Amino acid sequence: MVETGNREIVEKFFQALNAHDWESMERFLDAEYVWEMPQSGERIRGLANNRTTNENYPGLPNVKTHRITGSPDKWVTTPSFTILKITGTGDDYTTGSVATYPDGSVWHAVDIFHFRAGKILHHVAYFAAALEAPEWRARWVERF
């Protein structure tokens, strides 16, 4: 049997999240999984609470994952969560992504994953809404 590495688990985690395949997602989570969102001061502890939270998220769109061609460092999961970068080694991985929510708002996200025995044990998610750059900095910055 081929062993799945932690980076691949992070990729598959987001694929399952985008497909709303909670059962598949749980295969990548430790039984003591904890998901924290510091900006809202929330902690979701355990697989049952995580699944129930995800199942009850209002207005989730139906998305399809498409085959992506190109460099393995430049890939996309789906229109909902577009992974821009995955970095890490061993039991610690971080992703940078762009999330499009059901209301059409676009947010940037950083997710930090800590693994135990090949499963995600701890997950911290930071979110920031896209915003317009202030004009006063325009002459010193490069917009992208």
Buried (B, 14 or more C-beta within 10 A) or exposed (E): EEEEEBBEBBBBBBBBBBBBEBEBBBEBBBEEBBBBBEEEEEEBEBBEBBBEEBEEEEEBEEBEBEEEEEEEEEBBBBBBBBBBEBEBEEBEBBBBBBBBBEEEEEBBBBBBBBBEEEBBBBBBBBBEEEEEEEEEEEEEEEEE
